């Protein structure tokens, strides 16, 4: 009788624990499906800021993309300009890449490939995050700089300028805001680099 009574007393507590566990698991799954995601860095195009193998938390709830944001991009298409300044779409790099937004819609980007400097709206950027100067032109807008970022697009670059394939490349060019999967907010691995990403 004592055993049966003990079980009767434990059942509501156990049921409550199981119910709380299921609800908590469901909420965590919703948060990590619709608000936050995890991803890993592949390659060295962001080295200096992010390194290959770094594990990141990315959010899709961040508002309008803005200059300085580090974002994950679905690089499925390339958007460049024709001779008249109209956007032209073609096949992109493919896959997902991590880059920094250098300019948002309406901003003007100019690159002095001899000096290795990048200007936005006529101001040379102070880029302490950049690993190397910007000397390489990959043909996205050759002979067309400065370029104005069209509405609904951004201009992105990797922090490791000597190896990054980014908006300078004819295989990427401008990035549609629709192709931005989310903003990088946190690095949780390796532990020595644990913290917010800027």
C-alpha positions in Angstrom: 0.0 0.0 0.0 2.8 2.4 0.9 4.5 1.8 -2.5 1.2 2.5 -4.3 0.7 5.7 -2.3 4.2 6.8 -3.0 3.7 6.3 -6.8 0.4 8.2 -6.7 2.2 11.1 -5.1 5.1 11.0 -7.6 2.9 10.8 -10.7 1.7 14.4 -10.7 5.3 15.6 -10.1 6.7 13.4 -12.9 3.9 14.4 -15.2 4.6 18.1 -14.5 8.3 17.6 -15.1 7.7 15.8 -18.4 5.2 18.5 -19.5 7.7 21.2 -18.7 10.5 19.4 -20.5 8.3 18.9 -23.7 7.3 22.6 -23.6 10.8 23.8 -23.1 12.2 21.6 -25.9 9.4 22.8 -28.2 10.2 26.5 -27.5 14.0 25.9 -28.0 13.3 24.2 -31.3 11.1 27.1 -32.4 13.7 29.7 -31.4 16.5 27.8 -33.2 14.4 27.3 -36.3 12.9 30.7 -36.8 15.0 33.2 -34.8 18.5 31.8 -34.3 20.5 29.3 -36.3 24.0 27.9 -36.0 26.6 27.7 -38.8 30.3 27.1 -39.3 32.9 29.2 -41.1 34.4 27.6 -44.2 37.5 29.1 -45.8 39.7 32.0 -44.8 37.9 35.0 -46.5 37.0 36.5 -43.1 40.2 35.5 -41.2 41.3 38.1 -38.8 37.7 38.4 -37.6 36.4 34.8 -38.2 38.5 31.8 -38.8 37.8 28.5 -40.5 35.9 26.1 -38.2 34.4 28.9 -36.0 30.9 28.0 -34.9 28.5 30.9 -35.0 25.0 31.9 -34.0 23.1 33.7 -36.7 19.8 35.6 -36.3 17.2 36.3 -39.0 15.5 38.9 -36.8 17.8 41.9 -37.1 16.0 44.6 -39.1 17.4 46.3 -42.2 20.9 45.2 -43.3 23.4 48.0 -42.6 27.0 48.9 -43.1 29.3 46.8 -40.9 26.9 43.9 -40.3 28.5 40.4 -40.8 26.0 38.3 -42.7 25.5 34.8 -44.0 24.5 34.9 -47.7 23.0 32.4 -50.1 25.4 33.1 -53.0 23.1 31.5 -55.6 23.2 34.4 -58.0 25.4 37.2 -59.2 24.1 40.8 -59.8 26.3 43.1 -61.8 25.7 46.2 -64.0 25.6 46.5 -67.8 27.0 49.4 -69.7 23.8 51.4 -69.2 24.0 50.9 -65.4 21.1 48.4 -65.3 21.4 45.3 -63.1 22.2 42.0 -64.8 21.6 38.7 -63.0 23.6 35.5 -63.6 24.6 32.3 -61.8 26.5 33.0 -58.6 29.2 31.3 -56.5 26.8 28.8 -55.1 26.5 27.7 -51.4 26.5 29.9 -48.3 29.2 32.5 -47.6 30.0 34.8 -44.7 30.9 38.5 -45.5 30.8 42.0 -44.1 28.4 44.6 -45.5 30.5 47.5 -46.8 27.6 49.6 -48.2 23.8 49.4 -48.2 21.3 50.5 -50.8 21.8 54.0 -52.1 25.4 54.2 -50.9 28.2 54.8 -53.4 31.3 52.5 -53.3 34.6 53.4 -54.8 37.8 51.3 -54.6 41.3 52.6 -55.4 43.0 49.3 -56.3 46.4 51.0 -56.5 46.3 52.4 -53.0 44.1 49.5 -51.7 41.5 51.8 -50.1 37.7 51.5 -50.1 35.5 54.6 -50.0 31.8 54.8 -49.2 29.9 58.0 -50.1 33.3 59.8 -50.7 34.8 58.9 -47.3 37.7 56.5 -47.2 36.8 53.7 -44.7 38.8 53.1 -41.6 38.9 49.3 -41.6 40.7 47.9 -38.6 39.0 44.6 -39.2 40.5 44.2 -42.7 43.3 41.7 -43.1 45.3 43.3 -46.0 44.6 46.1 -48.4 42.0 46.0 -51.3 44.2 45.6 -54.4 42.4 42.8 -56.2 39.7 43.5 -58.7 37.7 40.4 -59.7 35.8 42.0 -62.6 32.3 42.7 -61.2 32.4 46.4 -62.0 35.8 46.8 -63.8 36.0 50.4 -65.1 32.7 51.3 -63.5 33.7 52.4 -60.0 32.3 54.2 -58.2 29.1 52.2 -58.2 25.8 53.0 -56.4 24.2 50.1 -54.6 20.7 49.5 -56.1 17.6 49.5 -53.9 17.2 46.1 -52.1 20.9 45.2 -52.4 24.1 45.5 -50.5 27.8 45.5 -51.3 29.8 43.0 -49.3 33.5 42.1 -48.8 35.5 39.6 -46.8 37.8 40.9 -44.1 40.7 39.0 -45.7 40.9 41.1 -48.8 43.7 39.1 -50.6 41.6 35.9 -50.8 38.0 36.9 -50.5 35.6 36.3 -53.3 33.0 39.0 -52.7 31.1 41.9 -54.4 34.3 42.7 -56.3 33.8 39.4 -58.2 31.7 38.9 -61.3 30.5 35.7 -59.6 28.7 37.7 -56.8 28.5 41.5 -57.4 25.7 43.1 -55.5 23.8 40.9 -53.0 20.1 41.0 -52.8 18.7 41.5 -49.3 16.5 38.5 -50.0 19.6 36.3 -50.2 20.8 37.3 -46.8 20.0 34.4 -44.5 20.9 36.3 -41.3 23.3 38.4 -39.3 26.1 36.8 -37.3 25.8 37.8 -33.7 27.8 35.3 -31.6 30.7 32.8 -31.8 30.4 29.9 -29.4 33.3 27.8 -30.6 36.3 27.7 -30.1 35.9 28.6 -26.5 39.0 30.9 -26.6 37.1 33.2 -29.0 33.7 32.8 -27.3 31.6 36.0 -27.5 29.8 38.5 -29.6 31.0 39.2 -33.2 31.6 42.7 -34.5 
